[in-house]
């Protein structure tokens, strides 16, 4: 029989693929992690990882163990929830990972009211570049731009939304409005930094016109919006962040309409907790109010 705690270490390394970040997450030094993984491998008489540079890739035996380890982890979480009586409690911490645009323009205005209704729920909103993944226990919940294709997760579409091409009147007065999409190659374009695209769904310009490249680039949609407002260039923005009273001009409104969706992703063992359901309801209501109804997917 192996030490059950070694499975926790195995799971973390399997998900992060590297020992160093696993050590930081677990609060254990890297040497101890390597020793515990070796002990687990010996107890099972199976090689669990292959070393590929700095990364640890699962072997066939490791992939088989991962499936069982995740089932054990889920059962342990359910046991903790039942024993501690957390299932119906509207108290505790919820870590939510969201895209910057969703967080700033959809979520933030709803948080004061949510806190007034549920003062016992401590909501941590993470808007760093790149989503934290519930399947890796990095977050309790995440609002993502694409439905995850892998992982044991509860998934629900929150809403669809659209994006268009925008410019300020000042920019158009100075540079002239493009008469056709082909003329966009002659204009100053604003967009994301390709190396920092944390989701392929953010790669918009090629959908507007093949071969377009941004000259002014930022990893922040808020900064891109401000650059467009200040007349620095033309760029793609989600319609929900362009308020009705702003003066931005929508270019090629019939020809250029990009469609995307927001997906709510939760670990299935967390999805039925009262505090998670409260946050889910708030996200759904807010998304439907601003963006329209999305289809529910489990």
Secondary structure, DSSP 8 states (H G I E B T S, - for coil): ---HHHHHHHHHHHHHSSHHHHHHHHT--HHHHHHHHHHHHHHHTS--EEEETTEEEE-HHHHHHHHHHHHHHHHHHHHHHHHHT-TT---EEEEEE--HHIIIIIIHHHHHHHHHH-TTEEEEEE-SSS---GGGTS-SEEEESS--SSSSEEEEEEEEEEEEEEE-HHHHHHH---SSGGGGGGS-EEE--GGG-SSGGG--HHHHSTT---SEE-S-HHHHHHHHHTTS-EEEEEGGGS-TT---EEESTTT--EEEEEEEEEETTTTTSHHHHHHHHHHHHHHHHHH-------
